[in-house]
Amino acid sequence: MLPRSLSLTLLNPTWSEEPFPPVEMAWEEPNGLLAVGGDLSIARLKNAYRAGIFPWFGPREPIYWWSPDPRTVLFPHKIRMTRSLRKSLRNKGYRISFDTCFSDVVEACAAPRAYTAETWITHEMHTAYCMLHAHDIAHSVEVWNPAGELVGGLYGVATGGVFSGESMFSREPDTSKIAMVALAWHVQHWGFAVIDCQIENPHLMSMGAENISRHEYLKILHANLHVPPPRYWLANNNVDLSRWQTDTDNH
C-alpha cells in the first residue's frame, strides 16, 4: 500500500462536475498539491474555488490543482500602505477601473518578467479565465496613468465574499500595489471578508498579507459563499485612497 502522501487523484477531463477529493488529502510537499488532470471548464473552476482549490501549472505540464496549508490571505481592513505608496496615490493622477479590459490585464500579467521568460498563465489559462469573466465570475482591476495608458492591474475570481487574486502586473512604480489597494477598499465596502492571495510572496506580505491555516481559510470561505456580489463592478474614483485609514495605521 502506497503512503497517503504519494497518492494523487487523477481527474476525468470529460466530467466537469466531478467532485474534487477532500483538501485534507493534499500533499505536504509540494505544499497543497491535490489532484491532476481534468479540464478548465467553468463548472470545474467554480467547484474548485468553492472548495478552496485552484489550478496552477506551467507550459507543457498537465493541469495541477492545489489547496496549500497555510493559506496566504489579505484582510482588506489590514492592508498596509507606505508613505511612498500614499504619495503615488495622491500625486500621480492614476485612475482606477474594473472590468474594462479583462483580457488585456491577463495578457499583461502573462508577459515575461525581468527575472524569467516563463509564465504559468498559458493560452489555455487565459481562455479559461476570460470565460469566467464573461460569466461575471472573474474580474480585473486596471490602473491608468494620466496619458490613458494601462500601467498596472490584477485579476482574480469572486466566490461569494472571497476574492481570489490570481496575478498582478506593474508597468510603472507602485501600480500593482495601487490596484491591490483599490481592490481592498472596494471589496471591503461590498461586504467581502478576505482577499485570497493563495501562496506567500514578499510583495504581498509587504502589503499586510498573512498566513492562516487551510482550516481557518475554509471556515471563512464557507461562511461567505452566499454573500451577494455587487450589482456592478464599478470603481469609485471620487474616494481619496491615499487618506484611507486602515487597521495597520493604528499600530
N, C-alpha and C positions, 0 to 999 in steps of 0.2 A: 504494500500500500504506500503510495507517494505521500510525503508530508503535505499538510494543508498548504504550506507556503509555495509549493510547486504546482498547485492546481490553478488553472486559468480557464475561465468559461469562454467557449467559442460560440459567438452569436451567429444566428442564421440570417444571411443577407436578404432573404426573401420574406422574412416575418418581422415587419416593422413594429408591430405591437408586442413583440416578445418581451417578457419581463426580464429585468436585469437581476443578476444574483444579489444577495444581501451585501451591502457595502462592507460588512464585517469580514467578508471573505477577501478583501483587497490585500495585496502583498504589503509587507513592511519594507521590502527593498526589491525593486524601486518602489518608493513610497506611494501607495494608493493605486497601483495597477490592479484592475479588477477583471477586465474582460477584453477580448479581441474580436475583431470582425464586425459583422452586421452591416449597417448602412448609415447614411446621414440624412435619412428622411425626416420630415417634420415630426411625424408621430414618434419616432425613436428619440429624436433630440428633446422633444417636450418631456417624454417619460424620463429621460436621463436627468435633465435639470431638476425635475420634480423629486427625484430620488437622491439629489446631491452628487450627481455623476456628470462628467464632461469628457468630450473627446480631445485627444492631443496626440498627434503623430507627425512624423516628418515625411518628406518626399520619399516615394518608393517603399514606404512602410505600410503595413496593414493598419486599420483603424484601432487604436488603443483607447480604452475607456478607464477613467481614473476617479478615485474618491480618496484624496490624501488625508492623513491624520498626523499632525494637526492640520487645520484649515486656516488659511490666511484671510482675514476679513478686515473691513474698514467700517466702523460705525460712523455714519455721517456727521453726528454731532461731535465726534472726536478727531475730525480731520485737522491736521497741523499745517499752518501756513507761516512760512518765514517772512521776515520783513521784506526781503528782496522779492518774494512772490507777491506779497501785497502791493509792493511798488509797481510791479509789472501789471497787475490787475488794474491799478489806479491810473497809470500814466501812459500805457502803450496803445490805448484805443482799440483793444481787441473786442470783437463781437462774438457772441455765442449763439449757436443754433442747434436744433435737434432734428435729426432725420431728413435733412435736406439733400444729402449726397452720401447715403449709406455705403454704396459700392465703392465710391472714391476713398472713403475712410478705411475700409477693409484693405483696399489696394495699397494705400499709404502705409498701413500697419505691416503689410507683407513685404514692403520694399527692403532691399538689403541694408543692414546696419553697418556702422563703421567697424564693428568687431567680427562680423560674419556675413557671408553672402547667402547663407542658408536661411530658410524660413519654414515654420510649421504651418503657415497659412497657405495651403496648396490651392490650386484651382478648384478642387473638389470642396474644400472647406469654404472658399469664397462663395461658390454657388449655393451651398447649403445655408449659409447664414443670410445670404440675400433672400432666399426663400423664406426663412424665418422672419426677416424684416417685412416682406410682402404680406405676411400674416400677422403683423403687429406684435411680434414676439421679441425680435431683436431690434435694438435701437442704437443710434450713433449720436455722439456729441461732436460738434465741429467748432473750431476756433478760427476766426477770420481776422486778418490784420487790416489796417485802415485802407490798404490798396485793394481789398477784396479778395486776397489770396488765402486759400486754405492752408493754415500753418500748424495745425495741431488738432488732435481729436482722439476719440476712443470709441469702441463699440462693445456691446455685450447683450445679454439675454435677460429679460424681465420674467421672473417666475413669482407671481403673487407679489409680496412685499420684499422680494430679494432681487437685487440686480447683480448678475454675474458678469464682471468685466472680463473680456477676452483679450484685448490688446489695445495699445495706445501708441501714438507717434508724435514727434515734435519736429518741426522744420525751423522753428525759432526758439530761443531760450525760454523755458518755463511753460511752453504752450500745452504740453501734455498734462502738466500739473494744473494749469488753468482749466482744462477740460474736466479733470477729476474734481476740482473744487466746484465747478458749475454743476456737475452731476450730483455731488453730495448735497449741495444746497437744495436743488430741485427735488431729489427723491425724498429728502427729509420732509419737505413741505407736502409731498404727495403721500406720505404715510408709509414709506418703505422702512424696513427695520435695519437693513445692513447691505453693504456692497461686498459681494463675494469676490475676493482677489485670487482665490484658488491656491496659488503657490507663492511663497515668500520671495521677494526680491528687494534689494536695497532701496530702489526708487520708491516703492510703495511703503516700505517700513519708515522711510524718512517723512512720509506724509501722515503717519499715525496708524498705519495698518498694524494689526496684531494677530498672533496665532491663538486659536481656540481649538478645543478638541473637536474631532469629527462629530462626536455625540452631541456636543453643545451646538454646533452648526446645524445639525439635522433638526434639533429641537426648535431652533429659530426658524428654519426653513418651513417645517411642517406647521408651525403656529401661524405662519403668514402666507400660506398658499392661497388663501381666499381673499386677501387684501385686493380690493378692486383697483385696476390700473387707472392711471389718469386718462381722462377722455381724450385729451390731445397732448402730445409731447411737444410743448411749445416753450421756448426759453423766455424767461422774464429778464429782458435786458435793462429794465428800469432799476433793478436791485444793484447796489454797490457791493459786490462780493469782497472788495478789499476791506470793508468795515464789518464783515461777518464775524461775530464773536462766538467762537466755539468753546467747548469744554476745556480744550488744551490751553486756551488763553488765560485760564484761571489757575494754572499750575506753574 
